[in-house]
Amino acid sequence: MKKLIAAVLFLTLVLSCLTGFAESAKTYKVGLVMLIENGAFMDMKQGIVEGLAELGYKENENLTIDYQNAQGDATNLNTICQGMDDGTYDLVITIATPATQAFVALESQTPNVFCSVAAPVAAGVMSALDTPDMNSTGTSNAIPSGDILSLGFKITPNVSKVGLIYCTSEVNAVNAMASAKAYLTETGVAFEEVTVSNSSEVQTAAQVLIDKGVDCVFVANDSVVQAAVDILAELCTEEGIPTYCCSATTVKSGCLATLAMSDVGIGRQTAAIAAKVLSGTPVAEIPAEVVPANIVSVNKTTMEALGITLPEEVLAMGEVQYLE
């Protein structure tokens, strides 16, 4: 009898060790999707990969990342998302609103963690930030349009007309511009707006705003405009018109300034949420997190080309980041 008990105990110990080894040796498969590659999204991707590695989920060790971008094609994006809804992925990370909407619309059983969705509730990927209910949670970079425009008016005062440019098919851009228009209406500043459906229209749209006599241009946070924002910024700068935007990466592309958060940083914050999901925490128990915009980002080359010096009230706002 004692031998039988000993054998059972030994077998239990062996099974326990094997189970522990299997768990420690588990390789996780994560999908990573974006609509199109641009500077901001690639910085976010970098932050996600680095953040996961720091938290113990390392590529070529215990993590496989299937990265795909849709080359700006919505149909291709839907196909990519459908391919990741095959039950073999532990998690799908989506960068920005279009990719997140495409995946959440599938009502997949695979958890989704999104990165940089400006308005998750308006985008229809969750009903409330603190109660994820669509198997989706992540980080929100809610765009403080009024604060960015206020910053712009401090840098370049005496603005009487603002130009607005955005893509109407991206809900994050529509929401940012709605806030911008509300702020401009409240402050009594006139505005002209043009919309684009693809990046090839950005240069023409910018020229339209210039011809309408705008004193500065506010660029939306969407991938369509971002894809050609360097052309827009160069054209406006040549005409002596400052451009304000919604991300530090867009400032690096030539726009004058923004009040922003770090794109790599929001990627890292997204990675922290993704790690919780991979460790077994249900998505419904992980509220979405809003990343604050608290860095004044300025393109030094553009500032010098426009002959602008930052006023003391801007320098006193906190951290100022010079990019070029």
Secondary structure, 3 states (H helix, E strand, C coil): CHHHHHHHHHHHHHHHHHHHHHHHCCCEEEEEEECCCCHHHHHHHHHHHHHHHHCCCCECCCEEEEEEECCCCHHHHHHHHHHCCCCCCCEEEEECHHHHHHHHCCCCCCCEEEECCCCCCCCCCCCCCCCCCCCEEEEECCCCHHHHHHHHHHHCCCCCEEEEEEECCCHHHHHHHHHHHHHHHHHCCEEEEEEECCHHHHHHHHHHHHHCCCCEEEECCCHHHHCCHHHHHHHHHHCCCCEECCCHHHHHCCCCEEEECCHHHHHHHHHHHHHHHHCCCCHHHCCCEECCCCEEEEEHHHHHHCCCCCCHHHHCCCCEEEEC
